[in-house]
Amino acid sequence: MTETANPARNKTLLMVLGVVAALIIAAGIYTYRGGFDQGSARVASKDKVDPDVAVLMAPGPLPDIVMGSADARYTIVEYASMTCPHCAQFTTEVLPELKTKYIDSGKARYILREFPLDNLAAAAFMLARCSGEDRYYPMVDAMFETQESWAVPGADGKERLLQIARQAGMSKEQFDKCLADQDLFKKIVETRTIANDKFQVDSTPTFFVNGKRLKGDHQLSDFQRAFGETPTERKPDEAKPDEAKPDEAKPDAAKPDQSPAPGQ
């Protein structure tokens, strides 16, 4: 014997199921925790090939924010993650001198592209993008300079990013709205996927100079060699004891609980 359905109860049930389905879909986009799936096997450094410059410089999911003159002879493209310690080291220690000697002088221009190792890094990039084109690099600089204070496991990372965002003039409402931007999140992930699939980027930082993959430790001297110049010799008393080549940050080395996903 079949029980007669209650129309009102069924309508309520369908509404609840609809809400649950929407939350599940959102979770699939926003609540992924840990490192991003690589999707393909790693390519040994010796087997990597330089990309076609036209393809590398073709418009991507997000517009490039360029530092330097459009007429510069050399174009530097960096793929970085906001939670990568070596990316922070480059930005805080190498980029200032590179900027003074080559970018500000018009010899080179610099483009940073998103290659997040985890969702906390993606959230940080989202905040930089939401800051506006004129505030993008200052926001990136601020987050790299304070990386050790906010790149922490669990929900604390998001809360600490909020403090940085507030110091940059972003309200809590703007912060939440930015991290809930599904389209922006997708475009950042797509930028990362293109880099991995087309340009064999599988570690951060990865640099290209006029399409050529940069070799070395990503110090100023490595860029000078790429520019066809003789590297500047550092005086003995200026040598840094920890300047040995570090292990590059690998995407699959991200801590599984390192970051609250955007949208949470």
Contacts in CASP RR format, 6 or more apart in sequence:
PFRMAT RR
TARGET T0000
AUTHOR 0000-0000-0000
METHOD contacts of the structure
MODEL  1
MTETANPARNKTLLMVLGVVAALIIAAGIYTYRGGFDQGSARVASKDKVD
PDVAVLMAPGPLPDIVMGSADARYTIVEYASMTCPHCAQFTTEVLPELKT
KYIDSGKARYILREFPLDNLAAAAFMLARCSGEDRYYPMVDAMFETQESW
AVPGADGKERLLQIARQAGMSKEQFDKCLADQDLFKKIVETRTIANDKFQ
VDSTPTFFVNGKRLKGDHQLSDFQRAFGETPTERKPDEAKPDEAKPDEAK
PDAAKPDQSPAPGQ
26 182 0 8 1.000
26 263 0 8 1.000
29 182 0 8 1.000
29 185 0 8 1.000
29 186 0 8 1.000
30 180 0 8 1.000
30 182 0 8 1.000
30 185 0 8 1.000
30 261 0 8 1.000
30 262 0 8 1.000
30 263 0 8 1.000
30 264 0 8 1.000
31 261 0 8 1.000
31 263 0 8 1.000
31 264 0 8 1.000
32 119 0 8 1.000
32 261 0 8 1.000
33 118 0 8 1.000
33 119 0 8 1.000
33 256 0 8 1.000
33 257 0 8 1.000
33 258 0 8 1.000
33 259 0 8 1.000
33 260 0 8 1.000
33 261 0 8 1.000
34 118 0 8 1.000
34 119 0 8 1.000
34 254 0 8 1.000
34 255 0 8 1.000
34 256 0 8 1.000
34 257 0 8 1.000
34 258 0 8 1.000
34 259 0 8 1.000
35 117 0 8 1.000
35 118 0 8 1.000
35 119 0 8 1.000
35 251 0 8 1.000
35 252 0 8 1.000
35 254 0 8 1.000
35 256 0 8 1.000
35 258 0 8 1.000
36 116 0 8 1.000
36 117 0 8 1.000
36 118 0 8 1.000
36 189 0 8 1.000
36 192 0 8 1.000
36 251 0 8 1.000
36 254 0 8 1.000
38 196 0 8 1.000
38 202 0 8 1.000
38 251 0 8 1.000
38 252 0 8 1.000
39 196 0 8 1.000
40 196 0 8 1.000
40 197 0 8 1.000
42 202 0 8 1.000
43 200 0 8 1.000
43 202 0 8 1.000
48 200 0 8 1.000
48 213 0 8 1.000
49 200 0 8 1.000
50 208 0 8 1.000
50 211 0 8 1.000
50 212 0 8 1.000
50 213 0 8 1.000
51 198 0 8 1.000
51 199 0 8 1.000
51 200 0 8 1.000
51 208 0 8 1.000
51 211 0 8 1.000
53 210 0 8 1.000
53 211 0 8 1.000
55 198 0 8 1.000
56 77 0 8 1.000
56 199 0 8 1.000
56 208 0 8 1.000
56 211 0 8 1.000
57 75 0 8 1.000
57 77 0 8 1.000
60 191 0 8 1.000
60 194 0 8 1.000
61 186 0 8 1.000
61 187 0 8 1.000
61 188 0 8 1.000
61 190 0 8 1.000
61 191 0 8 1.000
61 194 0 8 1.000
62 114 0 8 1.000
62 129 0 8 1.000
62 187 0 8 1.000
62 188 0 8 1.000
62 191 0 8 1.000
64 111 0 8 1.000
64 113 0 8 1.000
65 111 0 8 1.000
65 112 0 8 1.000
65 133 0 8 1.000
65 136 0 8 1.000
65 137 0 8 1.000
66 109 0 8 1.000
66 110 0 8 1.000
66 111 0 8 1.000
67 99 0 8 1.000
67 103 0 8 1.000
67 109 0 8 1.000
67 110 0 8 1.000
67 111 0 8 1.000
67 112 0 8 1.000
67 137 0 8 1.000
68 103 0 8 1.000
68 104 0 8 1.000
68 106 0 8 1.000
68 108 0 8 1.000
68 109 0 8 1.000
68 110 0 8 1.000
69 106 0 8 1.000
69 109 0 8 1.000
70 109 0 8 1.000
71 106 0 8 1.000
72 103 0 8 1.000
72 106 0 8 1.000
72 107 0 8 1.000
72 108 0 8 1.000
72 109 0 8 1.000
73 107 0 8 1.000
73 108 0 8 1.000
74 102 0 8 1.000
74 107 0 8 1.000
74 108 0 8 1.000
74 109 0 8 1.000
74 209 0 8 1.000
74 210 0 8 1.000
74 226 0 8 1.000
74 227 0 8 1.000
75 108 0 8 1.000
75 109 0 8 1.000
75 111 0 8 1.000
75 209 0 8 1.000
75 210 0 8 1.000
75 211 0 8 1.000
76 98 0 8 1.000
76 108 0 8 1.000
76 109 0 8 1.000
76 110 0 8 1.000
76 111 0 8 1.000
76 207 0 8 1.000
76 208 0 8 1.000
76 209 0 8 1.000
76 223 0 8 1.000
77 111 0 8 1.000
77 113 0 8 1.000
77 207 0 8 1.000
77 208 0 8 1.000
77 211 0 8 1.000
78 87 0 8 1.000
78 90 0 8 1.000
78 110 0 8 1.000
78 111 0 8 1.000
78 112 0 8 1.000
78 113 0 8 1.000
78 205 0 8 1.000
78 206 0 8 1.000
78 207 0 8 1.000
79 113 0 8 1.000
79 114 0 8 1.000
79 115 0 8 1.000
79 195 0 8 1.000
79 199 0 8 1.000
79 201 0 8 1.000
79 204 0 8 1.000
79 205 0 8 1.000
79 206 0 8 1.000
79 207 0 8 1.000
80 87 0 8 1.000
80 90 0 8 1.000
80 91 0 8 1.000
80 112 0 8 1.000
80 113 0 8 1.000
80 114 0 8 1.000
80 115 0 8 1.000
80 204 0 8 1.000
80 205 0 8 1.000
81 87 0 8 1.000
81 115 0 8 1.000
81 116 0 8 1.000
81 117 0 8 1.000
81 118 0 8 1.000
81 121 0 8 1.000
81 204 0 8 1.000
81 249 0 8 1.000
81 251 0 8 1.000
82 116 0 8 1.000
82 120 0 8 1.000
82 121 0 8 1.000
82 124 0 8 1.000
82 125 0 8 1.000
82 128 0 8 1.000
82 140 0 8 1.000
82 143 0 8 1.000
82 144 0 8 1.000
82 147 0 8 1.000
82 151 0 8 1.000
83 116 0 8 1.000
83 117 0 8 1.000
83 118 0 8 1.000
83 120 0 8 1.000
83 121 0 8 1.000
83 124 0 8 1.000
83 147 0 8 1.000
83 151 0 8 1.000
83 254 0 8 1.000
83 258 0 8 1.000
83 259 0 8 1.000
84 117 0 8 1.000
84 121 0 8 1.000
84 204 0 8 1.000
84 205 0 8 1.000
84 249 0 8 1.000
85 147 0 8 1.000
85 246 0 8 1.000
85 249 0 8 1.000
86 204 0 8 1.000
86 205 0 8 1.000
86 218 0 8 1.000
86 246 0 8 1.000
86 248 0 8 1.000
86 249 0 8 1.000
87 144 0 8 1.000
87 204 0 8 1.000
87 205 0 8 1.000
87 249 0 8 1.000
88 144 0 8 1.000
88 145 0 8 1.000
88 147 0 8 1.000
89 246 0 8 1.000
90 205 0 8 1.000
90 218 0 8 1.000
91 140 0 8 1.000
91 141 0 8 1.000
91 144 0 8 1.000
91 145 0 8 1.000
92 141 0 8 1.000
92 144 0 8 1.000
92 145 0 8 1.000
94 218 0 8 1.000
94 219 0 8 1.000
94 220 0 8 1.000
95 110 0 8 1.000
97 220 0 8 1.000
98 108 0 8 1.000
98 110 0 8 1.000
98 220 0 8 1.000
98 223 0 8 1.000
99 110 0 8 1.000
101 107 0 8 1.000
101 220 0 8 1.000
102 108 0 8 1.000
102 223 0 8 1.000
102 227 0 8 1.000
103 109 0 8 1.000
103 110 0 8 1.000
107 227 0 8 1.000
108 223 0 8 1.000
108 227 0 8 1.000
112 137 0 8 1.000
112 140 0 8 1.000
113 191 0 8 1.000
113 195 0 8 1.000
114 122 0 8 1.000
114 125 0 8 1.000
114 188 0 8 1.000
114 191 0 8 1.000
114 192 0 8 1.000
115 191 0 8 1.000
115 192 0 8 1.000
115 195 0 8 1.000
115 196 0 8 1.000
115 201 0 8 1.000
115 204 0 8 1.000
115 206 0 8 1.000
115 251 0 8 1.000
116 122 0 8 1.000
116 124 0 8 1.000
116 125 0 8 1.000
116 188 0 8 1.000
116 189 0 8 1.000
116 192 0 8 1.000
117 204 0 8 1.000
117 249 0 8 1.000
117 250 0 8 1.000
117 251 0 8 1.000
117 253 0 8 1.000
117 254 0 8 1.000
118 254 0 8 1.000
118 255 0 8 1.000
118 258 0 8 1.000
118 259 0 8 1.000
119 258 0 8 1.000
119 259 0 8 1.000
119 260 0 8 1.000
119 261 0 8 1.000
119 262 0 8 1.000
120 151 0 8 1.000
120 157 0 8 1.000
120 158 0 8 1.000
120 161 0 8 1.000
120 258 0 8 1.000
120 259 0 8 1.000
120 260 0 8 1.000
121 259 0 8 1.000
122 185 0 8 1.000
122 188 0 8 1.000
122 189 0 8 1.000
122 259 0 8 1.000
122 261 0 8 1.000
122 262 0 8 1.000
123 158 0 8 1.000
123 161 0 8 1.000
123 179 0 8 1.000
123 259 0 8 1.000
123 260 0 8 1.000
123 261 0 8 1.000
123 262 0 8 1.000
124 143 0 8 1.000
124 150 0 8 1.000
124 161 0 8 1.000
125 188 0 8 1.000
126 178 0 8 1.000
126 179 0 8 1.000
126 181 0 8 1.000
126 184 0 8 1.000
126 185 0 8 1.000
126 188 0 8 1.000
126 262 0 8 1.000
127 139 0 8 1.000
127 143 0 8 1.000
127 161 0 8 1.000
127 164 0 8 1.000
127 165 0 8 1.000
127 170 0 8 1.000
127 175 0 8 1.000
127 178 0 8 1.000
127 179 0 8 1.000
128 136 0 8 1.000
128 139 0 8 1.000
128 140 0 8 1.000
128 143 0 8 1.000
129 136 0 8 1.000
129 178 0 8 1.000
129 184 0 8 1.000
129 188 0 8 1.000
130 170 0 8 1.000
130 174 0 8 1.000
130 177 0 8 1.000
130 178 0 8 1.000
130 181 0 8 1.000
130 184 0 8 1.000
131 138 0 8 1.000
131 139 0 8 1.000
131 168 0 8 1.000
131 170 0 8 1.000
135 168 0 8 1.000
138 168 0 8 1.000
139 168 0 8 1.000
142 164 0 8 1.000
142 167 0 8 1.000
142 168 0 8 1.000
143 150 0 8 1.000
143 161 0 8 1.000
143 164 0 8 1.000
146 164 0 8 1.000
149 160 0 8 1.000
150 157 0 8 1.000
150 160 0 8 1.000
150 161 0 8 1.000
150 163 0 8 1.000
150 164 0 8 1.000
151 157 0 8 1.000
151 258 0 8 1.000
152 160 0 8 1.000
152 258 0 8 1.000
153 255 0 8 1.000
153 257 0 8 1.000
153 258 0 8 1.000
153 259 0 8 1.000
154 257 0 8 1.000
154 258 0 8 1.000
154 259 0 8 1.000
154 260 0 8 1.000
155 260 0 8 1.000
155 264 0 8 1.000
157 259 0 8 1.000
157 260 0 8 1.000
158 179 0 8 1.000
158 259 0 8 1.000
158 260 0 8 1.000
158 264 0 8 1.000
161 175 0 8 1.000
162 172 0 8 1.000
162 175 0 8 1.000
165 174 0 8 1.000
165 175 0 8 1.000
166 172 0 8 1.000
166 175 0 8 1.000
170 178 0 8 1.000
176 263 0 8 1.000
178 184 0 8 1.000
179 262 0 8 1.000
179 263 0 8 1.000
179 264 0 8 1.000
180 262 0 8 1.000
180 263 0 8 1.000
181 262 0 8 1.000
185 262 0 8 1.000
185 263 0 8 1.000
195 201 0 8 1.000
195 206 0 8 1.000
196 202 0 8 1.000
199 206 0 8 1.000
199 208 0 8 1.000
202 250 0 8 1.000
202 251 0 8 1.000
203 248 0 8 1.000
203 249 0 8 1.000
203 250 0 8 1.000
203 251 0 8 1.000
204 248 0 8 1.000
204 249 0 8 1.000
204 251 0 8 1.000
205 218 0 8 1.000
205 248 0 8 1.000
205 249 0 8 1.000
206 213 0 8 1.000
206 214 0 8 1.000
207 213 0 8 1.000
207 214 0 8 1.000
207 218 0 8 1.000
208 214 0 8 1.000
209 223 0 8 1.000
209 226 0 8 1.000
209 227 0 8 1.000
210 226 0 8 1.000
212 226 0 8 1.000
214 222 0 8 1.000
214 223 0 8 1.000
214 226 0 8 1.000
215 222 0 8 1.000
216 222 0 8 1.000
216 245 0 8 1.000
217 243 0 8 1.000
217 245 0 8 1.000
217 246 0 8 1.000
219 243 0 8 1.000
220 231 0 8 1.000
220 232 0 8 1.000
221 231 0 8 1.000
221 232 0 8 1.000
222 231 0 8 1.000
224 230 0 8 1.000
224 231 0 8 1.000
224 232 0 8 1.000
225 231 0 8 1.000
END
